[in-house]
Amino acid sequence: MTDSVISDEKLKALAIETAIKSIPALTQENFSSWKERMINLFENLSVKEIFTNNTGIISVQNELFIRTIMTSKLDVEIQSNVVNKDNRGDALKI
């Protein structure tokens, strides 16, 4: 691996980490901000089109990663109203 490849990988990891940290817990008052930051994360993970246009296929590994982030960024009250037995195993349904 060249230094630039390692640097690019580290930069991408840092961007994803920063994007995740910047996402607030979704509440009834902050949907717009939460949505914009989630879309930013999706762009960094190259899955935006899958979530916004329902085009493409998401890998099992990416789906689990995104579902974990999404559910961790839901206020407890919101999570109990959004996540249920029918969608808890599928980030696209949440």
Secondary structure, 3 states (H helix, E strand, C coil): CCHHHHHHHHHHHHHHHHHHHHCCCECCCCHHHHHHHHHHHHHHCCCHHHHHCCCCCCCHHHHHHHHHHHHHCECHHHHHHHCCCCCCCCCCCC
